[in-house]
Amino acid sequence: MSLANKITIARAGLIPATLALLLLGKREAALACFLLASLGDVLDGIAARARHEVSLLGKVLDPAVDKVMYASLIAAFTSMGDISLTALILYFIPQIGLGIGAIVLHRRARRVQGARLPGKAAAVLTFIAVVFLFLGLPYRVMVLYVAIGVGYGAALDYLRAACSPGQGTSS
């Protein structure tokens, strides 16, 4: 297994710790775990490219860990009353669509759609929104809604790219 995939698996291991700390009211410790996992997200990509170890497993595992991390944190913030159920539902709609689309694309066309700029922008905005939520900063909910909106745009971009011949990466 590549170093990048090992880092990604370690990031996945931080999800339960982050959630437990957050739900126990230890926001600073939970934020530290989240930031460590986010650093791992950057490092796994750097390692994969630098070591020429970009793999199908990594292309599937990395975004899956990201989705589980963010979805679980947004659900936790909802359960704690920091954000509304509406925000949670709006967040989940494109995420579920992207997940189903990725499975269909892989099964029908044996392709994995690679990362695209709108998706990266949505990820960065979601990261910022989650940090704002951890810190209780002003405009945190507005930043989350902006991230959700960009997420819808990214989902449409991925759909367009997936439906275009020659777009994406063969498995």
C-alpha positions as CSV (number, residue, x, y, z in Angstrom):
1,M,0.0,0.0,0.0
2,S,1.3,3.4,-0.9
3,L,2.3,6.1,1.6
4,A,-0.5,8.3,0.4
5,N,-3.1,5.6,1.0
6,K,-1.7,5.0,4.5
7,I,-2.1,8.7,5.3
8,T,-5.6,8.6,4.0
9,I,-6.5,5.6,6.2
10,A,-4.9,7.4,9.2
11,R,-7.2,10.4,8.4
12,A,-10.2,8.1,8.4
13,G,-9.1,7.0,11.9
14,L,-9.3,10.6,13.1
15,I,-13.0,10.9,12.3
16,P,-14.3,9.1,15.4
17,A,-11.9,10.9,17.7
18,T,-12.9,14.3,16.2
19,L,-16.6,13.5,16.6
20,A,-16.3,12.2,20.1
21,L,-14.3,15.2,21.3
22,L,-16.8,17.6,19.6
23,L,-19.8,15.9,21.1
24,L,-18.2,15.8,24.5
25,G,-17.8,19.6,24.3
26,K,-14.0,19.6,23.8
27,R,-14.2,21.9,20.7
28,E,-10.5,22.9,20.8
29,A,-9.3,19.3,20.9
30,A,-11.8,18.3,18.2
31,L,-10.6,21.2,16.1
32,A,-7.0,20.1,16.5
33,C,-8.0,16.6,15.3
34,F,-9.9,18.0,12.4
35,L,-6.9,20.3,11.4
36,L,-4.5,17.3,11.7
37,A,-6.8,15.3,9.4
38,S,-7.0,18.2,7.0
39,L,-3.2,18.5,6.9
40,G,-3.2,14.8,6.2
41,D,-5.5,15.5,3.2
42,V,-3.0,17.9,1.8
43,L,0.0,15.6,2.5
44,D,-1.6,12.4,1.0
45,G,-2.0,14.2,-2.3
46,I,1.5,15.6,-2.2
47,A,2.9,12.2,-1.4
48,A,0.9,10.4,-4.2
49,R,2.1,12.9,-6.8
50,A,5.7,13.2,-5.6
51,R,6.2,9.5,-5.3
52,H,4.3,8.7,-8.6
53,E,1.8,6.6,-6.5
54,V,-1.5,8.0,-7.7
55,S,-3.8,4.9,-7.6
56,L,-7.4,4.0,-8.3
57,L,-7.7,3.2,-4.6
58,G,-6.5,6.6,-3.6
59,K,-8.8,8.3,-6.1
60,V,-11.7,6.6,-4.5
61,L,-10.6,6.5,-0.8
62,D,-9.4,10.1,-0.5
63,P,-12.7,11.8,-1.5
64,A,-14.7,9.1,0.4
65,V,-12.8,10.0,3.6
66,D,-13.4,13.7,3.0
67,K,-17.1,13.1,2.5
68,V,-17.4,11.0,5.7
69,M,-15.4,13.6,7.7
70,Y,-17.4,16.6,6.5
71,A,-20.8,14.9,6.5
72,S,-20.3,13.6,10.0
73,L,-19.1,16.9,11.4
74,I,-22.0,18.8,9.8
75,A,-24.4,16.3,11.2
76,A,-22.8,16.7,14.6
77,F,-23.0,20.5,14.5
78,T,-26.7,20.0,13.5
79,S,-27.3,17.7,16.4
80,M,-25.7,20.3,18.7
81,G,-28.0,23.0,17.4
82,D,-25.2,25.0,15.8
83,I,-26.8,24.7,12.3
84,S,-30.3,23.9,11.1
85,L,-31.6,20.6,9.8
86,T,-32.2,22.5,6.5
87,A,-28.5,23.2,6.1
88,L,-27.7,19.6,6.8
89,I,-30.2,18.4,4.2
90,L,-29.0,20.9,1.6
91,Y,-25.4,19.8,2.2
92,F,-26.3,16.1,1.8
93,I,-28.2,16.4,-1.5
94,P,-25.3,17.0,-3.8
95,Q,-23.0,14.7,-1.8
96,I,-25.4,11.8,-2.2
97,G,-25.8,12.6,-5.9
98,L,-22.0,12.7,-6.4
99,G,-21.6,9.4,-4.6
100,I,-24.3,7.7,-6.7
101,G,-22.9,9.3,-9.9
102,A,-19.4,8.0,-9.1
103,I,-20.6,4.5,-8.6
104,V,-22.7,4.5,-11.8
105,L,-19.8,6.0,-13.8
106,H,-17.4,3.4,-12.6
107,R,-19.8,0.5,-13.2
108,R,-20.9,1.6,-16.6
109,A,-17.8,3.3,-18.1
110,R,-15.1,1.9,-15.8
111,R,-14.1,5.5,-15.1
112,V,-13.3,7.5,-12.0
113,Q,-13.9,11.2,-12.4
114,G,-10.8,13.0,-11.3
115,A,-10.8,16.1,-9.1
116,R,-11.9,19.3,-10.8
117,L,-11.4,23.0,-9.8
118,P,-15.0,23.7,-8.8
119,G,-14.9,20.6,-6.5
120,K,-11.6,21.9,-5.0
121,A,-13.2,25.3,-4.4
122,A,-16.2,23.7,-2.7
123,A,-13.9,21.6,-0.5
124,V,-11.9,24.7,0.6
125,L,-15.0,26.6,1.4
126,T,-16.4,23.7,3.3
127,F,-13.2,23.5,5.3
128,I,-13.4,27.2,6.1
129,A,-17.1,26.8,7.1
130,V,-16.3,23.9,9.4
131,V,-13.4,25.9,11.0
132,F,-15.9,28.8,11.5
133,L,-18.4,26.4,13.1
134,F,-15.7,25.0,15.5
135,L,-14.7,28.5,16.5
136,G,-18.2,29.9,16.7
137,L,-17.2,32.8,14.5
138,P,-19.7,35.3,13.1
139,Y,-21.2,34.5,9.7
140,R,-20.4,30.8,10.1
141,V,-23.8,29.7,8.9
142,M,-23.6,32.1,5.9
143,V,-20.1,30.7,5.0
144,L,-21.6,27.2,5.2
145,Y,-24.4,28.1,2.9
146,V,-21.9,29.6,0.4
147,A,-19.9,26.4,0.6
148,I,-23.1,24.4,0.0
149,G,-24.0,26.6,-3.0
150,V,-20.6,26.1,-4.5
151,G,-21.0,22.4,-3.8
152,Y,-24.1,22.4,-6.0
153,G,-22.2,24.1,-8.8
154,A,-19.3,21.6,-8.4
155,A,-21.8,18.7,-8.6
156,L,-23.2,20.1,-11.9
157,D,-19.6,20.5,-13.2
158,Y,-18.8,16.9,-12.3
159,L,-22.0,15.7,-14.0
160,R,-21.2,17.6,-17.2
161,A,-17.6,16.3,-17.2
162,A,-18.8,12.7,-16.5
163,C,-21.2,12.9,-19.4
164,S,-18.5,14.1,-21.8
165,P,-16.5,11.5,-23.7
166,G,-12.8,11.4,-22.8
167,Q,-13.3,13.3,-19.5
168,G,-12.1,11.6,-16.3
169,T,-9.6,8.9,-15.6
170,S,-9.8,5.3,-16.7
171,S,-9.6,2.6,-14.0
